[in-house]
């Protein structure tokens, strides 16, 4: 009888400690998720603060001076400072340098503003898509996920090893090099190639 009661007491204590253990694990997991959500990421030698908007952060990245100049020339600053949320695939200066000689200078000319807006909004999704959201969509789509951009064009995301690769409407590919740079009005994923919509 005594042994039975001791066993019951032991079982009760074990269940209690297991519950405490799992709730500690859950708390740690939640803390980690919140930490990554609130984490300040370095891009182009500058801190990207999750409390600042896309423009406030982008202007500080030395790797995105061409993109910032293009956003200003296209009159999209106020849009990307808006509430959003937005997901921006942000090409680096090196990505713009891959374009044929003279392309960037031509796009920055006032008479080509509409074309520039078309190219830039092709890098933006309405809504906030973390790298996990994108990877999950790729898995759900059996290795491929389609996303509609703000300009109405389509981007196709796939995995190449552990990297997310995005294919544009012309078959050009761009790789996400820095993911999940959280902003107050969305998220930035840095990409290594400028994506071009169908002309």
C-alpha positions as CSV (number, residue, x, y, z in Angstrom):
1,X,0.0,0.0,0.0
2,X,2.8,2.4,1.1
3,X,4.8,1.5,-2.1
4,X,1.7,2.3,-4.2
5,X,1.3,5.7,-2.6
6,X,5.1,6.5,-3.0
7,X,4.9,5.5,-6.7
8,X,1.8,7.8,-7.2
9,X,3.6,10.7,-5.5
10,X,6.7,10.1,-7.7
11,X,4.6,9.9,-10.9
12,X,2.8,13.2,-9.9
13,X,6.1,15.0,-9.3
14,X,7.6,13.6,-12.6
15,X,4.6,14.9,-14.6
16,X,4.9,18.3,-12.9
17,X,8.6,18.6,-13.7
18,X,8.0,17.5,-17.3
19,X,5.4,20.2,-17.6
20,X,7.7,22.8,-16.2
21,X,10.5,21.6,-18.5
22,X,8.3,21.8,-21.6
23,X,7.0,25.2,-20.6
24,X,10.6,26.4,-20.1
25,X,11.4,25.1,-23.6
26,X,8.3,26.8,-25.1
27,X,9.3,30.1,-23.4
28,X,12.9,29.8,-24.7
29,X,11.6,29.1,-28.2
30,X,9.2,32.1,-28.0
31,X,12.1,34.3,-26.6
32,X,14.3,33.3,-29.5
33,X,11.6,34.0,-32.1
34,X,11.0,37.4,-30.5
35,X,14.7,38.1,-30.4
36,X,15.2,37.3,-34.1
37,X,12.1,39.5,-34.9
38,X,13.6,42.4,-32.9
39,X,17.2,41.8,-33.9
40,X,19.3,44.6,-35.4
41,X,21.0,43.2,-38.5
42,X,24.1,44.8,-40.1
43,X,23.8,45.5,-43.8
44,X,26.4,47.5,-45.8
45,X,28.3,48.3,-42.6
46,X,25.2,49.9,-41.0
47,X,22.8,48.7,-38.3
48,X,19.3,48.1,-39.7
49,X,16.9,48.9,-36.8
50,X,13.6,47.0,-36.6
51,X,12.1,50.2,-35.1
52,X,12.9,52.2,-38.3
53,X,11.1,52.1,-41.6
54,X,12.6,50.7,-44.9
55,X,13.8,54.1,-46.1
56,X,15.3,55.2,-42.8
57,X,17.4,52.0,-42.7
58,X,18.3,51.8,-46.4
59,X,19.8,55.2,-46.6
60,X,22.5,54.1,-44.1
61,X,23.7,51.0,-46.0
62,X,26.8,51.7,-48.2
63,X,25.8,48.7,-50.3
64,X,22.5,50.2,-51.3
65,X,23.3,53.8,-52.4
66,X,22.3,53.0,-56.0
67,X,18.9,51.6,-54.8
68,X,18.3,54.6,-52.6
69,X,19.1,57.0,-55.5
70,X,16.7,55.0,-57.7
71,X,13.9,55.1,-55.1
72,X,14.3,58.9,-54.8
73,X,14.4,59.3,-58.6
74,X,11.2,57.2,-58.9
75,X,9.4,59.2,-56.3
76,X,8.8,56.1,-54.2
77,X,10.3,57.4,-50.9
78,X,6.9,58.2,-49.3
79,X,5.4,54.9,-50.5
80,X,8.2,52.9,-48.8
81,X,8.0,55.0,-45.7
82,X,4.2,54.2,-45.5
83,X,2.6,51.7,-43.1
84,X,3.0,48.7,-45.4
85,X,3.8,46.1,-44.5
86,X,6.1,45.5,-47.5
87,X,8.6,42.8,-48.4
88,X,11.5,44.3,-50.4
89,X,14.1,42.3,-52.3
90,X,16.9,44.9,-52.1
91,X,19.6,44.7,-54.8
92,X,23.0,45.8,-53.8
93,X,25.2,48.3,-55.7
94,X,27.1,45.2,-57.1
95,X,23.7,43.9,-58.4
96,X,23.1,47.1,-60.3
97,X,26.6,47.0,-61.6
98,X,25.8,43.7,-63.3
99,X,23.3,45.4,-65.6
100,X,24.5,46.4,-69.1
101,X,26.7,49.6,-69.1
102,X,24.6,52.7,-69.0
103,X,21.4,51.0,-67.9
104,X,21.3,52.6,-64.4
105,X,22.1,56.1,-65.7
106,X,19.4,55.8,-68.4
107,X,16.8,54.6,-65.8
108,X,17.6,57.5,-63.5
109,X,16.8,60.1,-66.3
110,X,13.5,61.9,-65.5
111,X,11.9,60.8,-68.8
112,X,12.3,57.2,-67.8
113,X,10.7,57.5,-64.3
114,X,7.7,55.2,-65.2
115,X,10.1,52.5,-66.3
116,X,12.2,52.9,-63.2
117,X,9.1,52.7,-61.0
118,X,8.2,49.5,-62.9
119,X,11.6,47.9,-62.1
120,X,11.6,49.0,-58.5
121,X,8.0,47.9,-57.7
122,X,8.9,44.5,-59.2
123,X,11.1,44.0,-56.2
124,X,8.3,44.7,-53.7
125,X,5.6,42.4,-52.3
126,X,2.5,43.7,-50.4
127,X,2.6,42.1,-47.0
128,X,5.5,40.8,-44.8
129,X,7.1,37.6,-45.9
130,X,9.9,36.3,-43.7
131,X,12.4,33.8,-45.1
132,X,10.4,31.1,-43.2
133,X,7.2,32.1,-45.0
134,X,9.0,32.0,-48.4
135,X,10.6,28.6,-47.7
136,X,7.3,27.2,-46.4
137,X,5.5,28.4,-49.6
138,X,8.3,26.7,-51.7
139,X,7.8,23.4,-49.8
140,X,4.0,23.7,-50.1
141,X,4.4,24.3,-53.9
142,X,6.6,21.2,-54.3
143,X,9.8,23.2,-54.8
144,X,8.4,26.4,-56.3
145,X,6.4,29.4,-55.0
146,X,4.9,32.2,-57.1
147,X,4.6,35.7,-55.7
148,X,2.8,38.7,-57.2
149,X,4.7,41.9,-57.0
150,X,3.4,45.4,-56.4
151,X,3.7,46.1,-60.1
152,X,1.5,43.1,-60.9
153,X,4.4,40.9,-62.3
154,X,5.3,37.5,-61.0
155,X,8.4,36.2,-59.2
156,X,9.2,32.5,-58.7
157,X,11.1,31.4,-55.6
158,X,13.0,28.1,-55.3
159,X,15.6,26.6,-53.1
160,X,19.2,26.0,-54.3
161,X,20.8,24.1,-51.4
162,X,20.0,26.2,-48.4
163,X,19.6,29.5,-50.4
164,X,16.4,31.1,-51.7
165,X,16.8,31.8,-55.4
166,X,14.3,34.1,-57.2
167,X,13.6,33.9,-60.9
168,X,12.2,36.9,-62.7
169,X,9.8,37.1,-65.7
170,X,12.7,36.9,-68.1
171,X,14.4,33.9,-66.6
172,X,17.0,35.9,-64.7
173,X,17.9,34.6,-61.2
174,X,18.8,36.4,-58.0
175,X,19.9,34.9,-54.7
176,X,18.9,36.1,-51.3
177,X,22.2,36.9,-49.5
178,X,20.9,38.5,-46.3
179,X,17.4,37.4,-45.2
180,X,15.0,38.8,-42.6
181,X,16.2,42.4,-42.1
182,X,13.1,43.4,-40.2
183,X,11.8,47.0,-40.4
184,X,8.9,48.8,-38.6
185,X,6.9,48.6,-41.9
186,X,8.0,45.2,-43.3
187,X,11.1,43.2,-44.1
188,X,14.1,43.5,-46.5
189,X,15.8,40.5,-48.1
190,X,19.1,41.6,-49.7
191,X,19.6,40.1,-53.2
192,X,22.6,39.9,-55.5
193,X,20.9,40.6,-58.9
194,X,18.4,43.1,-60.2
195,X,15.2,41.4,-61.2
196,X,13.6,42.7,-64.4
197,X,9.9,42.6,-65.3
198,X,8.6,41.8,-68.7
199,X,8.9,44.9,-70.8
